[in-house]
């Protein structure tokens, strides 16, 4: 089973994504901030990280290179409400950039593209 880490400071969004992704056959871990996420990346086998950018403390753009330094080849989707970060040099290290929406079709498609489908 593929494992996804969802990193977002919004509890409701974390819960929504966790439920949706589990229903799609993925194992899901969650973190409410970048420091929690870095500890999980260091200690858990992961296939993909869905990473928010704007979070208190360390933001996603600062956490991204640290995560990639901990796990070579880790796939990361930046998932943010702000489209302007897409042009930021710091976001280029991510495998995909998805603007948050109530419809998670695009996010699901990127996940499938990067790591394949979850278990039925």
Beta strands, then each sheet from edge to edge (+ up, - down):
strand 1: 3-7
strand 2: 27-31
strand 3: 48-51
strand 4: 75-80
strand 5: 96-99
sheet 1: 2+ 1+ 3+ 4+ 5+
end
